[in-house]
Amino acid sequence: MHKLSKKRVIIIALLLLSLVGGYVGWYYLLRKGPSATYKDPATHFKYGSIGQKSGFPLDLWLVIPEVFKDKLPGKSGGWEKFGFIVEEP
């Protein structure tokens, strides 16, 4: 048997890493999952799907107001600056 060259080992490792990274990206960002359903019409109106099945990535949704804090008007934090009505738990 012959030894694998260092270059070949690096190429195989990068290929495996890109395959795993591609799968993780697809699973968390692009995969179509079931939409949440609500029995109460008012609750469905407030929290239900508007037709975008996979939804906006949650990590981005949580980070955007913090990243652009200095670019937005007003003193309130979070999505209120974008004009959203936020319900406190």
Secondary structure, 3 states (H helix, E strand, C coil): CCCCCHHHHHHHHHHHHHHHHHHHHHHHHHCCCCCCCCCCHHHHHHHCCCCCCCCCCHHHHHHHHHHCHHHCCCCCCHHHHHCCCCCCC
